[in-house]
Amino acid sequence: MSDRPLVLGTRSSALALAQTTLVRQALAATHPELTVEVREFKTTGDKRQDLSLASAVHGDAGVKVEKGLFTKELEEALLAGQIDAAVHSLKDLPTTNPPGLEVSAVLPRAATEDVLILKAGVDPENPLAALPPGAVVATSSVRRMLQLRHLRPDLQVVEVRGNVGTRLGKLRARSDWHALILARAGLERLGHAPATGVLRHEDAELHCAILPQSLMLPAVGQGAIALQTRADDFLTASRLDAINHRETLAAVTAEREMLRLLGGGCQAPVGAATRLVGRELQLRALHFAEEGLPPRAAEVRGDAGDPHAVAAAAVAALRGA
């Protein structure tokens, strides 16, 4: 195999770098002779902390940001040949690749649940009960916001931007905020242990509870790390094939195809949970199709070898076909 180094592109946040380290470790285990270089980028989503994510995507903030708020600069570097593969949180990656690019590999999926983080104690068996009537909960996700309001219409949901540390700091600093929701996978990749019920931030101790999927379905692709490459770069694709986790790929392909068929992007109000049982894919989905109406739910099963068919069945069920 060629001795050409493999150049990875990544966002420069602590979480993105932690995910890139996981990719490097997987490559070192499968290709110990391979030299891997890393180049860091700041995306539009990193630079524009003033933007509301949902409003920016939908044009409600006075500026319309195209798809790929956290991926566009990496994709441009990939197309320009500055990097060989871009490391993405799959849930941030648009469901349609730009012409000439493809997802060549995904790592084994981490935990997919969301985590409720509070200043006060919480009952892990009934986490939302810790929130008083009218409590203020911070999140950047429309999906989480709508699921919360569906479960607890009394809650006030506010948007929060920034990396994990910044968001935790905002929760501590804001006396009017009761809680924050973050992804379990990101917390664990940064060294936190939300399953213990305690989360440390600087000199403070916060309380947390993992939200079961029965309460809140995760985002499409949540917990998965994707490697995007040029479609004609067969050398890089062959190198990444050794670290590609095919079970995860089948699951996230079904979820992402479902989201694509629904016409949604990263901020679409769609939740998904996929299990692989033998050769069967089991996909649960929740879609807030119309504002003010209850979500539509579906649960379908199908052959793991045909995730696109599983996705089509889920969309048909969600649309009541």
C-alpha positions in Angstrom: 0.0 0.0 0.0 1.2 3.5 -0.7 3.3 5.3 2.0 1.4 8.5 1.3 0.2 10.0 4.7 -3.5 10.1 5.4 -4.6 13.7 6.2 -7.7 14.0 8.4 -9.7 17.2 8.6 -11.6 18.1 11.8 -13.3 21.0 13.6 -11.1 22.4 16.3 -13.4 21.9 19.3 -12.4 19.7 22.2 -15.1 17.2 21.3 -14.2 17.1 17.6 -10.5 16.5 18.4 -11.5 13.7 20.9 -13.4 12.1 18.1 -10.5 12.5 15.7 -8.3 10.8 18.3 -10.7 7.8 18.2 -10.2 7.6 14.4 -6.5 7.8 14.7 -6.5 5.0 17.3 -8.6 2.8 15.1 -6.3 3.4 12.2 -3.2 2.7 14.3 -4.7 -0.6 15.2 -5.4 -1.6 11.6 -2.6 0.2 9.8 0.3 0.6 12.2 2.6 1.6 9.4 0.3 4.5 8.3 1.3 8.1 9.0 -1.8 10.1 10.0 -1.8 13.9 10.0 -4.6 16.2 11.4 -5.6 19.6 10.1 -8.1 21.7 12.1 -10.8 24.0 10.7 -13.4 26.4 12.1 -16.8 26.1 10.4 -19.5 28.6 10.0 -21.3 27.1 13.0 -18.2 27.6 15.1 -17.7 31.2 14.1 -21.3 32.4 14.2 -22.1 31.9 17.9 -24.7 34.7 17.6 -26.9 32.6 15.3 -29.8 30.5 16.4 -29.2 27.2 14.7 -32.8 26.5 13.8 -33.4 30.1 12.7 -30.2 30.2 10.6 -31.1 27.0 8.8 -34.6 28.2 8.1 -33.8 31.8 7.3 -35.6 33.3 10.3 -32.6 35.1 11.8 -32.2 37.6 8.9 -29.5 35.4 7.3 -30.0 32.1 5.5 -27.2 29.6 6.1 -27.2 26.7 3.7 -27.0 23.1 4.9 -23.7 22.0 6.4 -23.4 24.6 9.2 -20.7 22.5 10.8 -19.4 20.7 7.8 -19.1 23.0 4.8 -15.5 24.2 5.3 -14.4 20.6 5.8 -16.1 19.5 2.6 -14.5 22.4 0.7 -11.1 21.4 2.0 -11.8 17.8 1.0 -12.9 18.8 -2.6 -9.8 21.0 -2.9 -7.5 18.1 -2.0 -6.2 19.7 1.2 -7.3 16.7 3.3 -8.0 13.1 2.5 -10.9 12.5 4.9 -13.2 14.7 7.0 -14.2 13.6 10.5 -17.8 14.5 11.3 -20.3 13.9 14.0 -22.7 12.1 11.8 -25.7 13.9 13.2 -24.3 17.2 11.9 -23.8 15.9 8.3 -26.4 16.7 5.7 -28.2 13.6 4.4 -27.1 14.4 0.8 -23.3 14.6 0.1 -22.0 17.3 -2.2 -21.2 16.0 -5.7 -17.9 14.1 -5.6 -18.0 13.2 -1.9 -19.2 10.2 0.0 -19.2 8.7 3.5 -16.7 5.9 3.4 -16.7 4.7 7.0 -18.3 5.0 10.4 -16.8 4.0 13.7 -18.8 1.7 16.1 -21.7 3.8 17.5 -21.5 5.2 21.0 -24.4 5.6 23.4 -27.2 7.5 21.6 -29.2 8.9 24.6 -29.5 12.5 25.7 -28.6 13.6 29.2 -30.6 16.0 31.4 -28.1 18.1 33.5 -29.4 20.0 36.5 -28.0 22.1 39.4 -30.2 20.2 41.9 -30.6 16.5 42.5 -32.6 14.3 40.1 -34.4 11.0 40.4 -32.8 8.8 37.6 -36.0 6.8 37.5 -38.1 9.9 36.7 -35.7 12.6 35.6 -38.2 15.1 34.3 -40.0 15.2 37.7 -37.0 17.1 39.1 -38.1 20.1 36.9 -40.5 22.4 38.7 -43.5 23.9 36.9 -42.4 26.4 34.3 -38.7 25.4 34.6 -36.3 26.7 32.0 -34.4 24.1 30.0 -31.6 25.0 27.6 -30.9 23.1 24.3 -29.8 23.9 20.8 -32.1 21.2 19.3 -35.6 21.7 17.9 -36.1 17.9 18.2 -35.4 18.0 22.0 -37.4 21.2 22.4 -40.6 19.7 20.8 -40.2 16.4 22.7 -39.8 18.2 26.0 -42.9 20.4 25.3 -44.9 17.3 24.3 -44.0 15.7 27.6 -44.2 18.8 29.8 -46.1 21.7 28.1 -45.3 23.9 31.1 -41.6 23.9 30.4 -39.8 26.9 28.9 -37.1 26.0 26.4 -34.3 28.4 25.5 -31.5 28.0 23.0 -27.9 27.6 24.0 -24.8 27.7 21.8 -21.1 26.9 22.4 -19.1 23.8 23.1 -19.8 21.5 26.0 -17.7 23.4 28.5 -19.3 26.7 27.5 -22.8 25.3 27.8 -22.1 23.8 31.2 -20.7 27.2 32.3 -23.8 29.0 31.1 -26.1 26.6 33.1 -24.1 27.4 36.2 -24.0 31.1 35.6 -27.7 31.6 34.7 -29.8 31.7 37.9 -33.0 31.5 35.9 -32.0 28.2 34.1 -32.9 24.9 35.7 -31.4 22.4 33.3 -29.5 21.7 30.1 -29.7 18.8 27.7 -26.6 17.4 26.0 -25.8 14.2 24.1 -24.4 11.3 26.2 -21.8 10.3 23.6 -20.2 13.8 23.6 -20.0 13.9 27.3 -18.4 10.5 27.6 -15.9 11.2 24.8 -14.8 14.2 26.9 -14.3 12.1 30.0 -17.5 12.6 31.8 -19.5 9.7 33.3 -23.2 10.7 33.2 -24.3 7.2 34.2 -23.0 8.0 37.7 -25.5 10.8 38.1 -22.8 13.3 38.8 -21.0 15.6 36.3 -18.1 17.9 37.3 -17.4 21.2 35.6 -14.4 23.1 36.8 -14.8 23.4 40.6 -18.6 22.6 40.6 -20.6 19.4 40.8 -23.7 19.1 38.7 -26.4 16.4 38.7 -27.5 14.5 35.7 -29.7 11.7 34.4 -29.7 9.8 31.2 -33.0 10.3 29.4 -34.3 6.9 28.2 -35.5 6.5 24.7 -39.0 6.0 26.0 -38.9 9.7 27.0 -36.7 11.2 24.3 -35.7 9.7 20.9 -32.2 10.7 19.8 -31.2 12.6 16.7 -30.7 10.8 13.5 -27.1 9.5 13.5 -26.5 10.5 17.1 -23.4 8.8 18.7 -21.8 8.0 15.3 -18.6 9.3 13.9 -18.4 9.5 10.1 -15.5 9.7 7.7 -16.2 11.5 4.5 -13.9 11.2 1.4 -13.7 12.1 -2.2 -15.6 9.5 -4.2 -12.7 8.9 -6.6 -10.1 8.5 -3.8 -9.9 4.7 -3.8 -6.7 4.6 -1.7 -8.3 6.4 1.2 -11.5 4.4 0.9 -9.5 1.2 1.1 -7.6 2.4 4.2 -10.8 3.4 5.9 -12.6 0.1 5.0 -10.7 -1.7 7.8 -12.2 0.6 10.5 -15.7 0.7 9.0 -18.3 -0.7 11.4 -20.9 -2.3 9.1 -23.6 -2.7 11.8 -23.5 0.9 12.6 -23.4 1.8 8.9 -26.6 -0.1 8.3 -28.4 1.5 11.2 -27.4 5.1 10.4 -28.0 4.6 6.7 -31.7 3.7 7.5 -32.0 6.7 9.8 -30.4 9.2 7.4 -32.4 7.9 4.4 -35.6 8.3 6.4 -34.7 11.9 7.2 -33.9 12.6 3.6 -37.2 11.2 2.4 -39.0 13.3 5.0 -37.2 16.3 3.6 -35.4 17.2 6.8 -32.0 18.4 7.8 -29.9 18.5 10.9 -32.4 20.6 12.8 -35.5 18.7 11.6 -37.8 17.7 14.4 -37.2 13.9 13.9 -36.1 11.4 16.5 -34.8 7.9 15.7 -33.6 4.8 17.5 -32.4 1.8 15.6 -31.5 -1.7 16.9 -29.8 -4.5 15.0 -31.1 -7.9 16.1 -29.4 -10.6 14.1 -30.1 -9.6 10.5 -33.1 -7.5 11.3 -33.1 -3.7 11.7 -35.7 -2.3 14.1 -36.3 1.4 13.6 -38.4 3.6 15.9 -39.1 7.1 14.7 -40.9 10.3 15.9 -41.8 13.2 13.6 -43.2 16.5 14.5 -44.7 17.1 11.1 -46.9 20.1 11.9 -46.5 22.7 14.6 -48.9 22.5 17.4 -49.9 18.9 16.7 -48.8 15.7 18.5 -45.9 13.9 16.8 -46.4 11.0 14.5 -44.7 7.8 15.6 -43.7 4.6 13.8 -41.9 1.4 14.4 -40.8 -0.8 11.6 -38.6 -3.8 11.0 -36.7 -5.0 8.0 -33.7 -6.7 6.5 -30.4 -5.1 7.7 -29.0 -5.7 4.2 -31.5 -3.2 2.8 -31.6 -0.1 5.1 -33.1 2.0 2.4 -36.2 -0.2 2.3 -36.4 0.0 6.1 -36.3 3.8 5.8 -39.0 3.9 3.2 -41.2 1.7 5.4 -40.7 4.1 8.3 -41.6 7.1 6.2 -44.7 5.4 4.9 -45.8 4.6 8.5 -45.1 8.2 9.6 -47.2 9.5 6.8 -50.0 7.1 7.5 -49.7 5.4 4.1 
